Amino acid sequence: MYPTSIFQSAELSIDDKNKLNMVINHLLFLMRIKSVSLYEHSQRVSNLAAATAIYMRLTANEITLIRNAGLLHDIGLICVPNHVLTNYPYVSKRDIQVYKRHPDLGANILESCPGMEDLIPLIRFHHERWDGTGYPKHLKKINIPLGARIIALASYYDDVIFSSPNFKHKDRPEVSRAIFSGSGILFDPDVVSAFLNVVFHNLKIG
């Protein structure tokens, strides 16, 4: 039997780790079938988020949780029609609302996976913003789980750097300025400080 969440255990048995990895790998397989670029984005976000968590001196369990949530943060997009995923944000208002359901859809997918309860808030709230302008619940500041705050910034950075259809391509100095200007508005100031140290001071990522 799983505990309430396998991430709450100080040490996971080999069997539990194997089961967790099997579930994650299966979901990543489905994601890759949906979109290779989405799969690659999730890998990069996972590495960036985990490196930021390490810099912030979070516990080993928290780092593992954030790493895995980074891998699966966009799993709900496998339920979004391809024409919406490919063309967002240049779609109809109705399709924008379809796209914005993906955090809840992802959380719903994980609800059916035993032992992954701690991942669910990070998946559901990774599009929330520090000032409450995000979605789906318009959470503010520390009401947003820390892991979700970290993943939100890592995902934004990766979208900009790797020319997601969501954003105009920018180089690193421009992205740094954009992130810093969003500190205290879109993003947690403490997370911004840690993230910029990770990305721009050549700390190991991955």
C-alpha positions in Angstrom: 0.0 0.0 0.0 1.1 3.6 -0.7 1.2 6.1 2.2 -1.0 9.2 1.7 1.7 10.4 -0.6 4.9 8.7 -1.5 6.6 12.1 -1.3 5.9 12.4 2.4 8.0 9.3 3.2 11.6 10.1 4.4 12.8 7.2 2.3 11.0 5.4 -0.5 11.4 1.7 -1.0 12.8 0.5 -4.3 9.4 -0.8 -5.2 7.7 2.6 -4.5 10.4 4.4 -6.5 9.9 2.0 -9.4 6.1 2.4 -9.3 6.5 6.2 -9.3 8.9 6.2 -12.2 6.7 3.9 -14.2 3.7 6.2 -13.8 5.8 9.3 -14.6 7.4 7.7 -17.6 4.0 6.5 -18.9 2.6 10.0 -18.7 5.7 11.4 -20.4 5.3 8.9 -23.1 1.7 10.1 -23.7 3.0 13.7 -23.7 5.7 13.0 -26.2 3.1 11.4 -28.6 1.0 14.5 -28.2 3.9 16.9 -28.9 7.7 16.5 -28.9 8.2 20.2 -28.2 5.9 19.9 -25.2 7.8 17.0 -23.9 11.2 18.8 -24.3 9.8 21.9 -22.7 8.7 19.8 -19.7 12.2 18.3 -19.3 13.8 21.7 -19.3 11.3 23.1 -16.9 11.9 20.2 -14.5 15.7 20.8 -14.6 15.3 24.6 -14.1 12.8 24.2 -11.3 14.9 21.6 -9.5 18.0 23.7 -9.7 16.1 26.7 -8.3 14.8 24.5 -5.4 18.3 23.4 -4.7 19.6 27.0 -4.6 16.8 27.8 -2.2 18.0 25.0 0.1 14.7 23.1 0.1 14.6 19.6 1.5 15.5 16.6 -0.7 11.8 15.5 -0.7 10.7 19.0 -1.8 13.3 19.0 -4.6 12.2 15.6 -5.8 8.5 16.8 -5.7 9.3 19.9 -7.7 11.4 18.0 -10.2 8.6 15.6 -10.9 5.9 18.3 -10.9 8.1 20.1 -13.5 8.0 17.1 -15.7 4.2 16.8 -15.5 3.1 20.4 -15.1 1.6 20.5 -18.6 0.3 17.0 -18.7 -3.2 18.4 -19.0 -2.3 19.7 -22.4 -2.6 16.1 -23.8 -6.4 16.7 -23.4 -6.4 20.0 -25.4 -7.2 19.8 -29.1 -4.1 20.0 -31.4 -5.3 23.1 -33.2 -5.6 25.0 -29.9 -2.2 23.8 -28.6 -0.4 24.6 -31.8 -1.9 28.1 -32.4 -2.4 29.4 -28.8 -2.7 32.3 -28.1 -3.9 33.1 -31.6 -7.2 31.3 -31.2 -10.8 32.2 -30.4 -11.9 33.3 -27.0 -13.6 30.0 -26.6 -10.4 28.1 -27.4 -8.4 30.3 -25.0 -10.8 29.1 -22.2 -10.2 25.5 -23.4 -6.5 26.0 -23.1 -6.8 27.5 -19.7 -8.4 24.3 -18.4 -5.2 22.4 -18.7 -4.0 22.9 -15.1 -7.2 21.4 -13.8 -7.2 18.7 -16.4 -3.6 17.7 -15.4 -4.5 17.7 -11.7 -7.5 15.4 -12.6 -5.2 13.0 -14.4 -3.0 12.7 -11.3 -5.9 12.2 -9.0 -6.2 8.8 -10.5 -2.6 7.9 -9.8 -2.0 6.4 -6.3 0.5 8.2 -4.1 0.8 11.4 -6.2 -1.4 13.6 -4.1 1.4 16.1 -3.3 2.0 16.8 -7.0 -1.6 17.8 -7.6 -1.4 21.4 -6.2 1.8 22.2 -8.1 0.2 21.0 -11.3 -3.2 22.8 -10.7 -1.6 26.1 -9.7 1.4 26.6 -11.9 -0.4 29.3 -13.9 -1.3 31.4 -10.8 0.5 34.7 -10.5 1.9 36.5 -7.4 -0.6 39.4 -7.8 -3.7 37.1 -8.2 -4.1 37.6 -11.9 -3.4 34.0 -12.9 -5.7 31.0 -13.2 -7.6 28.8 -12.3 -8.3 30.1 -8.8 -6.7 33.6 -8.8 -4.5 32.7 -5.8 -2.1 35.4 -4.5 1.4 35.4 -3.0 2.1 32.6 -0.4 -1.4 31.1 -1.0 0.2 29.7 -4.2 2.3 26.6 -3.3 6.0 27.3 -3.4 6.7 24.6 -6.0 4.0 26.0 -8.3 5.7 29.5 -8.0 9.0 28.0 -9.0 7.6 26.0 -11.9 5.6 29.1 -13.1 8.8 31.1 -13.5 10.8 28.2 -15.0 8.1 27.6 -17.5 7.9 31.3 -18.4 11.6 31.5 -18.9 11.7 28.4 -21.1 8.8 29.6 -23.2 10.5 32.8 -24.0 14.0 31.4 -24.6 12.9 28.6 -26.8 10.4 30.6 -28.9 7.2 29.0 -27.8 4.3 30.2 -30.0 3.1 31.9 -26.8 6.0 34.4 -26.9 8.1 36.5 -29.2 11.7 35.2 -29.1 14.0 37.2 -26.8 17.7 36.8 -25.8 18.8 36.1 -22.3 19.4 39.8 -21.2 15.9 40.7 -22.4 14.4 37.7 -20.6 16.3 38.7 -17.4 14.8 42.2 -17.5 11.3 40.8 -18.2 11.6 38.4 -15.3 12.9 41.1 -12.9 10.2 43.5 -14.0 7.7 40.8 -13.1 9.1 40.4 -9.6 6.4 41.1 -7.0 3.8 41.3 -9.7 3.8 38.0 -11.7 6.4 36.1 -9.7 7.5 35.6 -6.1 10.5 38.0 -5.5 12.4 35.3 -3.6 11.9 32.8 -6.4 13.0 35.5 -9.0 16.2 36.1 -7.0 17.1 32.4 -6.8 16.1 31.7 -10.4 18.3 34.5 -11.8 21.2 33.3 -9.8 20.8 29.8 -11.1 20.4 30.8 -14.8 22.9 33.6 -15.0 25.6 32.5 -12.7 26.4 29.3 -14.5 25.1 27.0 -11.7 24.7 23.4 -12.8 21.2 22.6 -14.2 20.0 19.1 -14.7 
